[in-house]
Amino acid sequence: MSKIQDLADRVERLLLRHEELKRTNELLEQQVAQLTQERDNLRSRLNAARSRIDALLDRLPVDAPAGDTHNDSRNEGGRA
């Protein structure tokens, strides 16, 4: 084969490889977009869960001493 034909073959292979890489890159970009959306969704859900937990914690009584509860098992043990 002539050098020109060899060069033409190499250029053709490079063009094919370039198209393959472009397709692969597009697929990877789609995957990154999907994962970014999923991450953002999970962050949003996490923040919502944190807010719910904070709201529940705010509803807990803070003025009752730790040993002074009405459901103390020592108080209920003698009842029949």
N, C-alpha and C positions, 0 to 999 in steps of 0.2 A: 504494500500500500504506500501511497505517497504521503509525504509529511502533511500535505494539506488535508487529505482524507483522515489521517490520524487526528489532526487538530479538530476537524469537523466532528468526528466521533466523540472526542473528549468534551467538546462544547455541548453536544447533544446530551451526554451523560450528566454534565453539570446542570443543564437546564432541567432535566428530569429530577435530579436531586434537589434543585432549588424548589421545584413545585412540591415535592414531597415535604420538604422542610416548611414551606409556607402552609400546607395543610396541617401538618403537625402543630405548628405555631398557633394556627386558628383554633384547633381543638384545645390546646393548652390554655389559650386565652379564655375560651368558653368555660373550661374547668375552673380557672381562677375566679371568673365572675360568679360562678355557681357557689364556690366555696366561700367567697367573700360575702355573698348574700346569706348563706347559711350561718357564717360566723356572726354577722350583724343580727340575724334573727335570734341566735343563741344568746348573744349579749343582751338583747332586748328582753328576752325571757328571764335571764339571770337578774337583770335590774328590776324587773317586775316582781320576781320572787323575793329579792332583797327588800323591796318596799313592803311587801306583804308581811315578811318576818319582822321588819322594823315596826310596822303597825301593830302586830301581835305583841311584840315586846313592850310597846308603849301602853298597851292595855293591862299588862301585868301589874298587880299591886306592888308598891315599893315600900309602904309604911309598915307592913306586918313583919315582926321579928321572925327569924328563921325557925325558932323552936315553938312558936305560938300559932299552931294551926288547929282548926276545928276537926280535921280528919286524922288526928294523931292516933296511931294504933294503940297507944297505951291507954287512952281514954275509952276506946271501944272494946277492949279486951274483956272487961268485967261485966258487960251487959249480956243478958241472955234472951 
